[in-house]
């Protein structure tokens, strides 16, 4: 990007480096940074499998934002497909819960898992709208 900036300055002159041109992208870049930081924290708190399931909610969030901000209408069949995606995600998360009797999961403190789960869900509440 530095080469692009230097090349633009050489070929276009000083008007290439106007501050107003860069400030136009400031809100989206701030959202991108916040989403990336929260993504790493959510993966750390939830684990990769739960994170991948919950990130599917960004599809539903994108559809809702398109409806509210752009006014794009979806057909009932599209909404049904989106709701099936969310329902399948919830069923899979429920079925993927580790058993208490199974020796495959490492033991945790009783209150450690819900705290990490809540912390991860809070991070996901930030990631999903900002990544949409």
N, C-alpha and C positions, 0 to 999 in steps of 0.2 A: 504494500500500500504506500510505502514511502517512495518507491520508484514512481508510482502513479501520481503522487502528489508533486514530486519534483518535475516529472514530465509535463504535467498539466501546467505547472508554474512557468516552465520554459516555453511551451508552445502557446499558452493562452495569456500569459502575463499575470500581473498581480490580481486581476479581478477573479482569477480562479480560486483564490484563497479567501473569499468573502466569508465572514463569520455567519451571516444570515443563511447562507447555503448549508452550513453545517448544523445550525440550530433547528432547521426543519426536521432533522433526523434525531434530535435529542430525545423526544418522548419515546419513540420506538426503541431506541438503543438502551434507554434506562429500563424499559420493560424487559428487554432481552437479557440484560445483566441480572436483574432481579429473578427472572425465571430460571436462569442457569444456576445461580447460587442456591435457590430453593430446590431445584432439581437434584443437585448433589446431596443436599441435606435430606431430602425425601428418600432418595435411594439408600442413604446411610441408615435412616430410621426405619424404613419399611422393608428393605430388601428388594432385590431386582424383580422378583416375581410379582409381588404386590404392586410395585411401582408400574410395571408394564401393564397390569390389569387396570389400574386406576388412571393411567394416562389415556386410556381409551375414552374417558369422559370428555377429553378435549374435542372429540368429534361432535358430541352432543352440544358442548358449549359453543363450538363454532357455528353450528346450525342455529342455536338460539341468538347468538350475536348477529348473524346474518339477517335473521328475522327482525330484530330490534333496530339495528343500525342501518342496514341497507334496504330492508323491506322485502327481501326475497322470500317468497312463499314456497313452502314445501308441500308435496302431496301427502295425503294420509298414509299412503304406502311407505313413503320415505320416513315419516315420523314413526311408523310401526317398526321399521327396520332399525331405526336408532334406539327405540325403546327395547327391542329385542337384544341389541348389543349390550345395553346397560344391564338388563336382566341376566343375560348370560354371564356377564362379568361378576355380578353379585353371587350367582349360583356357584361359579367356579371358585370365587374367593371363599365362600362358605365350605365347599367340599375340600378345599386345599388347606384347611386349618390343620395344624399338627395335632395328633392324638396325644392325650396325656399318658397313655400306657405305652406308646411307641418308644423304642430306644433309639430311634434315628435322629431325634431332635435333641439338641443339647439343653440341659436344664437351665432355666432362668429364674431369677427372683420373681415372686408372684406379681409384684407391682411394676416390674421393669418392662414387660411386654406392652401393657396398656399405655404406659407413658410414651414409649417409643411409637406405638401405633397412633396415639393422639398427636404427637409431635409430627409424625409423618403425614397424617391427614391434614394438619394445619398447613404444612408446606405445600401439599398438593392443592389445597384451596387457593394458594397463591399461584402455583405453577400453571394450573389449567386455564384460568382466564387470561393470564399474561402471555401464554404460548399460543392462544387462539388468535 
